[in-house]
Amino acid sequence: MPRPRQQLVGTTVGYWTIIAQDTDKQASTGIKRVLVAKCRCGTIRSVLEQNIISGQSKSCGCLQKQRAKEHQELVWKQRKQKG
Ligand SMILES: [Zn+2]
């Protein structure tokens, strides 16, 4: 019996839903554990488990894009108000 570890498969972190463990990638990266995660936008990607746990990775990148877009819109709005 393997020692029970933190089970992340099936959980949601940020925009990610953890689908499975990526054992192929895991082997190629050595000791690092890799997970297969599906972003809210539908993108499926392999993500290092440590990045998910640490909160470094919360989406495929669309979350940052969305924030940047919102910021840009705010800037535009403020410019408009200034005339
Ligand atoms: Zn995404």
PDB file of the backbone (N, CA, C, O) and the ligand in Angstrom, with CONECT records:
HET     ZN  A 101       1
ATOM      1  N   MET A   1       0.840  -1.217   0.000  1.00  0.00           N
ATOM      2  CA  MET A   1       0.000   0.000   0.000  1.00  0.00           C
ATOM      3  C   MET A   1       0.872   1.263   0.000  1.00  0.00           C
ATOM      4  O   MET A   1       1.710   1.447   0.883  1.00  0.00           O
ATOM      5  N   PRO A   2       0.670   2.113  -0.981  1.00  0.00           N
ATOM      6  CA  PRO A   2       1.431   3.375  -0.954  1.00  0.00           C
ATOM      7  C   PRO A   2       0.927   4.274   0.157  1.00  0.00           C
ATOM      8  O   PRO A   2      -0.239   4.227   0.550  1.00  0.00           O
ATOM      9  N   ARG A   3       1.846   5.097   0.654  1.00  0.00           N
ATOM     10  CA  ARG A   3       1.454   6.028   1.708  1.00  0.00           C
ATOM     11  C   ARG A   3       0.418   7.004   1.180  1.00  0.00           C
ATOM     12  O   ARG A   3       0.559   7.496   0.060  1.00  0.00           O
ATOM     13  N   PRO A   4      -0.608   7.295   1.945  1.00  0.00           N
ATOM     14  CA  PRO A   4      -1.598   8.270   1.457  1.00  0.00           C
ATOM     15  C   PRO A   4      -0.976   9.645   1.324  1.00  0.00           C
ATOM     16  O   PRO A   4      -0.314  10.128   2.242  1.00  0.00           O
ATOM     17  N   ARG A   5      -1.189  10.271   0.186  1.00  0.00           N
ATOM     18  CA  ARG A   5      -0.664  11.612  -0.039  1.00  0.00           C
ATOM     19  C   ARG A   5      -1.834  12.560  -0.234  1.00  0.00           C
ATOM     20  O   ARG A   5      -2.987  12.147  -0.358  1.00  0.00           O
ATOM     21  N   GLN A   6      -1.507  13.818  -0.257  1.00  0.00           N
ATOM     22  CA  GLN A   6      -2.522  14.831  -0.497  1.00  0.00           C
ATOM     23  C   GLN A   6      -3.183  14.568  -1.848  1.00  0.00           C
ATOM     24  O   GLN A   6      -2.530  14.596  -2.891  1.00  0.00           O
ATOM     25  N   GLN A   7      -4.461  14.317  -1.809  1.00  0.00           N
ATOM     26  CA  GLN A   7      -5.185  13.993  -3.033  1.00  0.00           C
ATOM     27  C   GLN A   7      -5.739  15.262  -3.677  1.00  0.00           C
ATOM     28  O   GLN A   7      -6.646  15.908  -3.152  1.00  0.00           O
ATOM     29  N   LEU A   8      -5.172  15.588  -4.810  1.00  0.00           N
ATOM     30  CA  LEU A   8      -5.604  16.822  -5.474  1.00  0.00           C
ATOM     31  C   LEU A   8      -6.552  16.546  -6.634  1.00  0.00           C
ATOM     32  O   LEU A   8      -7.299  17.425  -7.064  1.00  0.00           O
ATOM     33  N   VAL A   9      -6.510  15.308  -7.135  1.00  0.00           N
ATOM     34  CA  VAL A   9      -7.363  14.975  -8.272  1.00  0.00           C
ATOM     35  C   VAL A   9      -8.823  15.133  -7.870  1.00  0.00           C
ATOM     36  O   VAL A   9      -9.270  14.571  -6.870  1.00  0.00           O
ATOM     37  N   GLY A  10      -9.557  15.906  -8.664  1.00  0.00           N
ATOM     38  CA  GLY A  10     -10.968  16.124  -8.381  1.00  0.00           C
ATOM     39  C   GLY A  10     -11.221  17.452  -7.685  1.00  0.00           C
ATOM     40  O   GLY A  10     -12.365  17.890  -7.564  1.00  0.00           O
ATOM     41  N   THR A  11     -10.141  18.097  -7.225  1.00  0.00           N
ATOM     42  CA  THR A  11     -10.326  19.367  -6.540  1.00  0.00           C
ATOM     43  C   THR A  11     -10.162  20.537  -7.518  1.00  0.00           C
ATOM     44  O   THR A  11      -9.669  20.369  -8.633  1.00  0.00           O
ATOM     45  N   THR A  12     -10.578  21.700  -7.081  1.00  0.00           N
ATOM     46  CA  THR A  12     -10.494  22.898  -7.903  1.00  0.00           C
ATOM     47  C   THR A  12      -9.589  23.916  -7.228  1.00  0.00           C
ATOM     48  O   THR A  12      -9.746  24.211  -6.044  1.00  0.00           O
ATOM     49  N   VAL A  13      -8.655  24.443  -7.978  1.00  0.00           N
ATOM     50  CA  VAL A  13      -7.758  25.480  -7.472  1.00  0.00           C
ATOM     51  C   VAL A  13      -7.776  26.628  -8.479  1.00  0.00           C
ATOM     52  O   VAL A  13      -7.307  26.485  -9.608  1.00  0.00           O
ATOM     53  N   GLY A  14      -8.319  27.762  -8.057  1.00  0.00           N
ATOM     54  CA  GLY A  14      -8.449  28.869  -8.991  1.00  0.00           C
ATOM     55  C   GLY A  14      -9.370  28.473 -10.132  1.00  0.00           C
ATOM     56  O   GLY A  14     -10.515  28.076  -9.913  1.00  0.00           O
ATOM     57  N   TYR A  15      -8.863  28.584 -11.344  1.00  0.00           N
ATOM     58  CA  TYR A  15      -9.640  28.167 -12.517  1.00  0.00           C
ATOM     59  C   TYR A  15      -9.423  26.698 -12.836  1.00  0.00           C
ATOM     60  O   TYR A  15     -10.166  26.119 -13.628  1.00  0.00           O
ATOM     61  N   TRP A  16      -8.415  26.090 -12.231  1.00  0.00           N
ATOM     62  CA  TRP A  16      -8.067  24.710 -12.539  1.00  0.00           C
ATOM     63  C   TRP A  16      -8.975  23.708 -11.842  1.00  0.00           C
ATOM     64  O   TRP A  16      -9.331  23.873 -10.676  1.00  0.00           O
ATOM     65  N   THR A  17      -9.341  22.674 -12.577  1.00  0.00           N
ATOM     66  CA  THR A  17      -9.921  21.483 -11.969  1.00  0.00           C
ATOM     67  C   THR A  17      -8.936  20.355 -12.241  1.00  0.00           C
ATOM     68  O   THR A  17      -8.628  20.069 -13.398  1.00  0.00           O
ATOM     69  N   ILE A  18      -8.447  19.721 -11.209  1.00  0.00           N
ATOM     70  CA  ILE A  18      -7.439  18.685 -11.375  1.00  0.00           C
ATOM     71  C   ILE A  18      -8.115  17.412 -11.867  1.00  0.00           C
ATOM     72  O   ILE A  18      -9.005  16.869 -11.213  1.00  0.00           O
ATOM     73  N   ILE A  19      -7.677  16.949 -13.027  1.00  0.00           N
ATOM     74  CA  ILE A  19      -8.307  15.782 -13.636  1.00  0.00           C
ATOM     75  C   ILE A  19      -7.573  14.500 -13.263  1.00  0.00           C
ATOM     76  O   ILE A  19      -8.198  13.497 -12.918  1.00  0.00           O
ATOM     77  N   ALA A  20      -6.252  14.537 -13.332  1.00  0.00           N
ATOM     78  CA  ALA A  20      -5.485  13.316 -13.114  1.00  0.00           C
ATOM     79  C   ALA A  20      -4.034  13.651 -12.823  1.00  0.00           C
ATOM     80  O   ALA A  20      -3.632  14.814 -12.851  1.00  0.00           O
ATOM     81  N   GLN A  21      -3.261  12.622 -12.546  1.00  0.00           N
ATOM     82  CA  GLN A  21      -1.824  12.799 -12.423  1.00  0.00           C
ATOM     83  C   GLN A  21      -1.187  12.467 -13.756  1.00  0.00           C
ATOM     84  O   GLN A  21      -1.544  11.475 -14.392  1.00  0.00           O
ATOM     85  N   ASP A  22      -0.247  13.294 -14.180  1.00  0.00           N
ATOM     86  CA  ASP A  22       0.437  13.074 -15.437  1.00  0.00           C
ATOM     87  C   ASP A  22       1.708  12.273 -15.161  1.00  0.00           C
ATOM     88  O   ASP A  22       2.771  12.834 -14.895  1.00  0.00           O
ATOM     89  N   THR A  23       1.574  10.979 -15.229  1.00  0.00           N
ATOM     90  CA  THR A  23       2.703  10.124 -14.860  1.00  0.00           C
ATOM     91  C   THR A  23       3.805  10.147 -15.922  1.00  0.00           C
ATOM     92  O   THR A  23       4.979   9.985 -15.588  1.00  0.00           O
ATOM     93  N   ASP A  24       3.450  10.346 -17.194  1.00  0.00           N
ATOM     94  CA  ASP A  24       4.457  10.424 -18.258  1.00  0.00           C
ATOM     95  C   ASP A  24       5.358  11.628 -18.041  1.00  0.00           C
ATOM     96  O   ASP A  24       6.584  11.517 -18.031  1.00  0.00           O
ATOM     97  N   LYS A  25       4.727  12.775 -17.868  1.00  0.00           N
ATOM     98  CA  LYS A  25       5.466  14.022 -17.643  1.00  0.00           C
ATOM     99  C   LYS A  25       6.264  13.922 -16.361  1.00  0.00           C
ATOM    100  O   LYS A  25       7.393  14.404 -16.267  1.00  0.00           O
ATOM    101  N   GLN A  26       5.657  13.288 -15.381  1.00  0.00           N
ATOM    102  CA  GLN A  26       6.296  13.137 -14.088  1.00  0.00           C
ATOM    103  C   GLN A  26       7.615  12.400 -14.241  1.00  0.00           C
ATOM    104  O   GLN A  26       8.616  12.772 -13.628  1.00  0.00           O
ATOM    105  N   ALA A  27       7.617  11.371 -15.047  1.00  0.00           N
ATOM    106  CA  ALA A  27       8.823  10.583 -15.274  1.00  0.00           C
ATOM    107  C   ALA A  27       9.886  11.429 -15.967  1.00  0.00           C
ATOM    108  O   ALA A  27      11.071  11.330 -15.649  1.00  0.00           O
ATOM    109  N   SER A  28       9.457  12.261 -16.917  1.00  0.00           N
ATOM    110  CA  SER A  28      10.411  13.056 -17.676  1.00  0.00           C
ATOM    111  C   SER A  28      10.982  14.214 -16.858  1.00  0.00           C
ATOM    112  O   SER A  28      12.067  14.713 -17.156  1.00  0.00           O
ATOM    113  N   THR A  29      10.258  14.633 -15.838  1.00  0.00           N
ATOM    114  CA  THR A  29      10.763  15.738 -15.016  1.00  0.00           C
ATOM    115  C   THR A  29      11.458  15.215 -13.771  1.00  0.00           C
ATOM    116  O   THR A  29      11.906  16.006 -12.941  1.00  0.00           O
ATOM    117  N   GLY A  30      11.557  13.896 -13.621  1.00  0.00           N
ATOM    118  CA  GLY A  30      12.237  13.350 -12.456  1.00  0.00           C
ATOM    119  C   GLY A  30      11.322  13.248 -11.268  1.00  0.00           C
ATOM    120  O   GLY A  30      10.279  12.596 -11.321  1.00  0.00           O
ATOM    121  N   ILE A  31      11.726  13.908 -10.172  1.00  0.00           N
ATOM    122  CA  ILE A  31      10.992  13.728  -8.924  1.00  0.00           C
ATOM    123  C   ILE A  31       9.761  14.608  -8.833  1.00  0.00           C
ATOM    124  O   ILE A  31       8.908  14.396  -7.970  1.00  0.00           O
ATOM    125  N   LYS A  32       9.659  15.596  -9.716  1.00  0.00           N
ATOM    126  CA  LYS A  32       8.541  16.513  -9.611  1.00  0.00           C
ATOM    127  C   LYS A  32       7.234  15.852 -10.028  1.00  0.00           C
ATOM    128  O   LYS A  32       7.172  15.121 -11.016  1.00  0.00           O
ATOM    129  N   ARG A  33       6.205  16.125  -9.259  1.00  0.00           N
ATOM    130  CA  ARG A  33       4.893  15.565  -9.570  1.00  0.00           C
ATOM    131  C   ARG A  33       4.142  16.522 -10.484  1.00  0.00           C
ATOM    132  O   ARG A  33       4.118  17.735 -10.277  1.00  0.00           O
ATOM    133  N   VAL A  34       3.530  15.928 -11.501  1.00  0.00           N
ATOM    134  CA  VAL A  34       2.828  16.725 -12.502  1.00  0.00           C
ATOM    135  C   VAL A  34       1.370  16.303 -12.546  1.00  0.00           C
ATOM    136  O   VAL A  34       1.052  15.115 -12.484  1.00  0.00           O
ATOM    137  N   LEU A  35       0.488  17.286 -12.652  1.00  0.00           N
ATOM    138  CA  LEU A  35      -0.942  17.014 -12.694  1.00  0.00           C
ATOM    139  C   LEU A  35      -1.523  17.456 -14.027  1.00  0.00           C
ATOM    140  O   LEU A  35      -1.021  18.383 -14.664  1.00  0.00           O
ATOM    141  N   VAL A  36      -2.575  16.786 -14.433  1.00  0.00           N
ATOM    142  CA  VAL A  36      -3.325  17.239 -15.599  1.00  0.00           C
ATOM    143  C   VAL A  36      -4.498  18.051 -15.076  1.00  0.00           C
ATOM    144  O   VAL A  36      -5.311  17.565 -14.290  1.00  0.00           O
ATOM    145  N   ALA A  37      -4.569  19.291 -15.527  1.00  0.00           N
ATOM    146  CA  ALA A  37      -5.610  20.180 -15.023  1.00  0.00           C
ATOM    147  C   ALA A  37      -6.372  20.790 -16.180  1.00  0.00           C
ATOM    148  O   ALA A  37      -5.820  21.065 -17.245  1.00  0.00           O
ATOM    149  N   LYS A  38      -7.667  20.995 -15.939  1.00  0.00           N
ATOM    150  CA  LYS A  38      -8.507  21.623 -16.949  1.00  0.00           C
ATOM    151  C   LYS A  38      -8.914  23.004 -16.457  1.00  0.00           C
ATOM    152  O   LYS A  38      -9.472  23.157 -15.370  1.00  0.00           O
ATOM    153  N   CYS A  39      -8.627  23.990 -17.270  1.00  0.00           N
ATOM    154  CA  CYS A  39      -8.971  25.366 -16.919  1.00  0.00           C
ATOM    155  C   CYS A  39     -10.464  25.592 -17.163  1.00  0.00           C
ATOM    156  O   CYS A  39     -11.113  24.850 -17.901  1.00  0.00           O
ATOM    157  N   ARG A  40     -10.978  26.618 -16.534  1.00  0.00           N
ATOM    158  CA  ARG A  40     -12.393  26.970 -16.687  1.00  0.00           C
ATOM    159  C   ARG A  40     -12.746  27.254 -18.146  1.00  0.00           C
ATOM    160  O   ARG A  40     -13.874  27.025 -18.583  1.00  0.00           O
ATOM    161  N   CYS A  41     -11.753  27.761 -18.895  1.00  0.00           N
ATOM    162  CA  CYS A  41     -11.988  28.107 -20.294  1.00  0.00           C
ATOM    163  C   CYS A  41     -11.942  26.885 -21.196  1.00  0.00           C
ATOM    164  O   CYS A  41     -12.250  26.984 -22.384  1.00  0.00           O
ATOM    165  N   GLY A  42     -11.557  25.721 -20.645  1.00  0.00           N
ATOM    166  CA  GLY A  42     -11.559  24.499 -21.438  1.00  0.00           C
ATOM    167  C   GLY A  42     -10.177  23.986 -21.799  1.00  0.00           C
ATOM    168  O   GLY A  42     -10.045  22.881 -22.325  1.00  0.00           O
ATOM    169  N   THR A  43      -9.148  24.774 -21.524  1.00  0.00           N
ATOM    170  CA  THR A  43      -7.782  24.366 -21.832  1.00  0.00           C
ATOM    171  C   THR A  43      -7.322  23.279 -20.868  1.00  0.00           C
ATOM    172  O   THR A  43      -7.470  23.404 -19.653  1.00  0.00           O
ATOM    173  N   ILE A  44      -6.760  22.211 -21.434  1.00  0.00           N
ATOM    174  CA  ILE A  44      -6.212  21.146 -20.605  1.00  0.00           C
ATOM    175  C   ILE A  44      -4.696  21.216 -20.685  1.00  0.00           C
ATOM    176  O   ILE A  44      -4.127  21.285 -21.775  1.00  0.00           O
ATOM    177  N   ARG A  45      -4.053  21.198 -19.540  1.00  0.00           N
ATOM    178  CA  ARG A  45      -2.610  21.390 -19.504  1.00  0.00           C
ATOM    179  C   ARG A  45      -1.993  20.595 -18.361  1.00  0.00           C
ATOM    180  O   ARG A  45      -2.644  20.301 -17.359  1.00  0.00           O
ATOM    181  N   SER A  46      -0.722  20.256 -18.540  1.00  0.00           N
ATOM    182  CA  SER A  46       0.030  19.637 -17.456  1.00  0.00           C
ATOM    183  C   SER A  46       0.656  20.728 -16.606  1.00  0.00           C
ATOM    184  O   SER A  46       1.317  21.631 -17.119  1.00  0.00           O
ATOM    185  N   VAL A  47       0.443  20.634 -15.317  1.00  0.00           N
ATOM    186  CA  VAL A  47       0.954  21.663 -14.407  1.00  0.00           C
ATOM    187  C   VAL A  47       1.701  20.985 -13.272  1.00  0.00           C
ATOM    188  O   VAL A  47       1.266  19.953 -12.761  1.00  0.00           O
ATOM    189  N   LEU A  48       2.823  21.564 -12.880  1.00  0.00           N
ATOM    190  CA  LEU A  48       3.561  21.034 -11.745  1.00  0.00           C
ATOM    191  C   LEU A  48       2.698  21.129 -10.491  1.00  0.00           C
ATOM    192  O   LEU A  48       2.091  22.162 -10.208  1.00  0.00           O
ATOM    193  N   GLU A  49       2.661  20.023  -9.747  1.00  0.00           N
ATOM    194  CA  GLU A  49       1.839  19.982  -8.548  1.00  0.00           C
ATOM    195  C   GLU A  49       2.239  21.091  -7.580  1.00  0.00           C
ATOM    196  O   GLU A  49       1.382  21.706  -6.945  1.00  0.00           O
ATOM    197  N   GLN A  50       3.540  21.345  -7.468  1.00  0.00           N
ATOM    198  CA  GLN A  50       4.010  22.367  -6.519  1.00  0.00           C
ATOM    199  C   GLN A  50       3.493  23.751  -6.901  1.00  0.00           C
ATOM    200  O   GLN A  50       3.241  24.583  -6.029  1.00  0.00           O
ATOM    201  N   ASN A  51       3.336  23.998  -8.193  1.00  0.00           N
ATOM    202  CA  ASN A  51       2.824  25.301  -8.626  1.00  0.00           C
ATOM    203  C   ASN A  51       1.357  25.468  -8.258  1.00  0.00           C
ATOM    204  O   ASN A  51       0.898  26.571  -7.963  1.00  0.00           O
ATOM    205  N   ILE A  52       0.630  24.360  -8.278  1.00  0.00           N
ATOM    206  CA  ILE A  52      -0.785  24.396  -7.913  1.00  0.00           C
ATOM    207  C   ILE A  52      -0.924  24.587  -6.412  1.00  0.00           C
ATOM    208  O   ILE A  52      -1.726  25.400  -5.953  1.00  0.00           O
ATOM    209  N   ILE A  53      -0.137  23.831  -5.648  1.00  0.00           N
ATOM    210  CA  ILE A  53      -0.222  23.908  -4.187  1.00  0.00           C
ATOM    211  C   ILE A  53       0.193  25.299  -3.704  1.00  0.00           C
ATOM    212  O   ILE A  53      -0.438  25.870  -2.814  1.00  0.00           O
ATOM    213  N   SER A  54       1.252  25.832  -4.295  1.00  0.00           N
ATOM    214  CA  SER A  54       1.753  27.141  -3.859  1.00  0.00           C
ATOM    215  C   SER A  54       0.872  28.283  -4.343  1.00  0.00           C
ATOM    216  O   SER A  54       1.008  29.417  -3.883  1.00  0.00           O
ATOM    217  N   GLY A  55      -0.043  27.978  -5.284  1.00  0.00           N
ATOM    218  CA  GLY A  55      -0.919  29.024  -5.790  1.00  0.00           C
ATOM    219  C   GLY A  55      -0.293  29.822  -6.915  1.00  0.00           C
ATOM    220  O   GLY A  55      -0.856  30.819  -7.368  1.00  0.00           O
ATOM    221  N   GLN A  56       0.881  29.380  -7.368  1.00  0.00           N
ATOM    222  CA  GLN A  56       1.580  30.066  -8.452  1.00  0.00           C
ATOM    223  C   GLN A  56       0.811  29.930  -9.761  1.00  0.00           C
ATOM    224  O   GLN A  56       0.810  30.836 -10.595  1.00  0.00           O
ATOM    225  N   SER A  57       0.157  28.784  -9.927  1.00  0.00           N
ATOM    226  CA  SER A  57      -0.600  28.537 -11.147  1.00  0.00           C
ATOM    227  C   SER A  57      -2.073  28.416 -10.797  1.00  0.00           C
ATOM    228  O   SER A  57      -2.481  27.505 -10.076  1.00  0.00           O
ATOM    229  N   LYS A  58      -2.868  29.347 -11.316  1.00  0.00           N
ATOM    230  CA  LYS A  58      -4.290  29.326 -10.994  1.00  0.00           C
ATOM    231  C   LYS A  58      -5.150  29.193 -12.240  1.00  0.00           C
ATOM    232  O   LYS A  58      -6.362  28.999 -12.152  1.00  0.00           O
ATOM    233  N   SER A  59      -4.511  29.300 -13.406  1.00  0.00           N
ATOM    234  CA  SER A  59      -5.241  29.167 -14.660  1.00  0.00           C
ATOM    235  C   SER A  59      -4.245  28.939 -15.785  1.00  0.00           C
ATOM    236  O   SER A  59      -3.033  28.962 -15.571  1.00  0.00           O
ATOM    237  N   CYS A  60      -4.767  28.718 -16.989  1.00  0.00           N
ATOM    238  CA  CYS A  60      -3.892  28.512 -18.143  1.00  0.00           C
ATOM    239  C   CYS A  60      -3.265  29.821 -18.587  1.00  0.00           C
ATOM    240  O   CYS A  60      -2.374  29.839 -19.436  1.00  0.00           O
ATOM    241  N   GLY A  61      -3.734  30.907 -18.013  1.00  0.00           N
ATOM    242  CA  GLY A  61      -3.247  32.226 -18.422  1.00  0.00           C
ATOM    243  C   GLY A  61      -4.408  33.145 -18.744  1.00  0.00           C
ATOM    244  O   GLY A  61      -4.239  34.361 -18.839  1.00  0.00           O
ATOM    245  N   CYS A  62      -5.585  32.566 -18.912  1.00  0.00           N
ATOM    246  CA  CYS A  62      -6.755  33.370 -19.274  1.00  0.00           C
ATOM    247  C   CYS A  62      -7.183  34.244 -18.105  1.00  0.00           C
ATOM    248  O   CYS A  62      -7.781  35.301 -18.307  1.00  0.00           O
ATOM    249  N   LEU A  63      -6.883  33.810 -16.881  1.00  0.00           N
ATOM    250  CA  LEU A  63      -7.239  34.602 -15.706  1.00  0.00           C
ATOM    251  C   LEU A  63      -6.477  35.924 -15.727  1.00  0.00           C
ATOM    252  O   LEU A  63      -7.052  36.986 -15.488  1.00  0.00           O
ATOM    253  N   GLN A  64      -5.171  35.851 -16.016  1.00  0.00           N
ATOM    254  CA  GLN A  64      -4.355  37.057 -16.110  1.00  0.00           C
ATOM    255  C   GLN A  64      -4.804  37.920 -17.275  1.00  0.00           C
ATOM    256  O   GLN A  64      -4.854  39.146 -17.172  1.00  0.00           O
ATOM    257  N   LYS A  65      -5.134  37.260 -18.401  1.00  0.00           N
ATOM    258  CA  LYS A  65      -5.592  37.977 -19.586  1.00  0.00           C
ATOM    259  C   LYS A  65      -6.873  38.742 -19.275  1.00  0.00           C
ATOM    260  O   LYS A  65      -7.040  39.897 -19.667  1.00  0.00           O
ATOM    261  N   GLN A  66      -7.771  38.070 -18.563  1.00  0.00           N
ATOM    262  CA  GLN A  66      -9.052  38.667 -18.203  1.00  0.00           C
ATOM    263  C   GLN A  66      -8.813  39.883 -17.311  1.00  0.00           C
ATOM    264  O   GLN A  66      -9.448  40.923 -17.483  1.00  0.00           O
ATOM    265  N   ARG A  67      -7.887  39.743 -16.349  1.00  0.00           N
ATOM    266  CA  ARG A  67      -7.579  40.848 -15.442  1.00  0.00           C
ATOM    267  C   ARG A  67      -6.973  42.005 -16.214  1.00  0.00           C
ATOM    268  O   ARG A  67      -7.299  43.165 -15.961  1.00  0.00           O
ATOM    269  N   ALA A  68      -6.098  41.695 -17.150  1.00  0.00           N
ATOM    270  CA  ALA A  68      -5.440  42.724 -17.947  1.00  0.00           C
ATOM    271  C   ALA A  68      -6.469  43.464 -18.784  1.00  0.00           C
ATOM    272  O   ALA A  68      -6.405  44.683 -18.943  1.00  0.00           O
ATOM    273  N   LYS A  69      -7.421  42.703 -19.317  1.00  0.00           N
ATOM    274  CA  LYS A  69      -8.476  43.287 -20.141  1.00  0.00           C
ATOM    275  C   LYS A  69      -9.335  44.238 -19.298  1.00  0.00           C
ATOM    276  O   LYS A  69      -9.656  45.348 -19.724  1.00  0.00           O
ATOM    277  N   GLU A  70      -9.695  43.784 -18.109  1.00  0.00           N
ATOM    278  CA  GLU A  70     -10.498  44.613 -17.215  1.00  0.00           C
ATOM    279  C   GLU A  70      -9.746  45.891 -16.846  1.00  0.00           C
ATOM    280  O   GLU A  70     -10.328  46.973 -16.773  1.00  0.00           O
ATOM    281  N   HIS A  71      -8.458  45.742 -16.619  1.00  0.00           N
ATOM    282  CA  HIS A  71      -7.637  46.894 -16.269  1.00  0.00           C
ATOM    283  C   HIS A  71      -7.597  47.880 -17.437  1.00  0.00           C
ATOM    284  O   HIS A  71      -7.720  49.091 -17.256  1.00  0.00           O
ATOM    285  N   GLN A  72      -7.423  47.330 -18.630  1.00  0.00           N
ATOM    286  CA  GLN A  72      -7.361  48.152 -19.828  1.00  0.00           C
ATOM    287  C   GLN A  72      -8.668  48.911 -20.029  1.00  0.00           C
ATOM    288  O   GLN A  72      -8.662  50.086 -20.396  1.00  0.00           O
ATOM    289  N   GLU A  73      -9.772  48.242 -19.790  1.00  0.00           N
ATOM    290  CA  GLU A  73     -11.085  48.874 -19.937  1.00  0.00           C
ATOM    291  C   GLU A  73     -11.258  50.016 -18.936  1.00  0.00           C
ATOM    292  O   GLU A  73     -11.845  51.053 -19.243  1.00  0.00           O
ATOM    293  N   LEU A  74     -10.731  49.795 -17.735  1.00  0.00           N
ATOM    294  CA  LEU A  74     -10.798  50.814 -16.695  1.00  0.00           C
ATOM    295  C   LEU A  74     -10.003  52.051 -17.114  1.00  0.00           C
ATOM    296  O   LEU A  74     -10.439  53.188 -16.930  1.00  0.00           O
ATOM    297  N   VAL A  75      -8.831  51.795 -17.677  1.00  0.00           N
ATOM    298  CA  VAL A  75      -7.967  52.890 -18.141  1.00  0.00           C
ATOM    299  C   VAL A  75      -8.690  53.678 -19.231  1.00  0.00           C
ATOM    300  O   VAL A  75      -8.680  54.909 -19.231  1.00  0.00           O
ATOM    301  N   TRP A  76      -9.310  52.962 -20.150  1.00  0.00           N
ATOM    302  CA  TRP A  76     -10.034  53.602 -21.252  1.00  0.00           C
ATOM    303  C   TRP A  76     -11.179  54.471 -20.713  1.00  0.00           C
ATOM    304  O   TRP A  76     -11.413  55.588 -21.173  1.00  0.00           O
ATOM    305  N   LYS A  77     -11.876  53.912 -19.723  1.00  0.00           N
ATOM    306  CA  LYS A  77     -13.012  54.616 -19.128  1.00  0.00           C
ATOM    307  C   LYS A  77     -12.536  55.921 -18.494  1.00  0.00           C
ATOM    308  O   LYS A  77     -13.142  56.976 -18.674  1.00  0.00           O
ATOM    309  N   GLN A  78     -11.444  55.824 -17.753  1.00  0.00           N
ATOM    310  CA  GLN A  78     -10.912  57.004 -17.078  1.00  0.00           C
ATOM    311  C   GLN A  78     -10.460  58.041 -18.093  1.00  0.00           C
ATOM    312  O   GLN A  78     -10.631  59.241 -17.877  1.00  0.00           O
ATOM    313  N   ARG A  79      -9.888  57.586 -19.193  1.00  0.00           N
ATOM    314  CA  ARG A  79      -9.441  58.500 -20.237  1.00  0.00           C
ATOM    315  C   ARG A  79     -10.647  59.237 -20.825  1.00  0.00           C
ATOM    316  O   ARG A  79     -10.606  60.439 -21.088  1.00  0.00           O
ATOM    317  N   LYS A  80     -11.717  58.468 -21.018  1.00  0.00           N
ATOM    318  CA  LYS A  80     -12.929  59.029 -21.619  1.00  0.00           C
ATOM    319  C   LYS A  80     -13.488  60.141 -20.725  1.00  0.00           C
ATOM    320  O   LYS A  80     -13.890  61.205 -21.196  1.00  0.00           O
ATOM    321  N   GLN A  81     -13.498  59.852 -19.410  1.00  0.00           N
ATOM    322  CA  GLN A  81     -14.035  60.820 -18.460  1.00  0.00           C
ATOM    323  C   GLN A  81     -13.230  62.126 -18.470  1.00  0.00           C
ATOM    324  O   GLN A  81     -13.773  63.221 -18.322  1.00  0.00           O
ATOM    325  N   LYS A  82     -11.930  61.964 -18.648  1.00  0.00           N
ATOM    326  CA  LYS A  82     -11.070  63.155 -18.683  1.00  0.00           C
ATOM    327  C   LYS A  82     -11.319  63.967 -19.961  1.00  0.00           C
ATOM    328  O   LYS A  82     -11.061  65.169 -20.015  1.00  0.00           O
ATOM    329  N   GLY A  83     -11.821  63.282 -20.970  1.00  0.00           N
ATOM    330  CA  GLY A  83     -12.123  63.963 -22.221  1.00  0.00           C
ATOM    331  C   GLY A  83     -10.909  63.982 -23.110  1.00  0.00           C
ATOM    332  O   GLY A  83     -10.964  64.516 -24.218  1.00  0.00           O
TER     333      GLY A  83
HETATM  334 ZN    ZN A 101      -8.010  29.230 -19.194  1.00  0.00          ZN2+
END
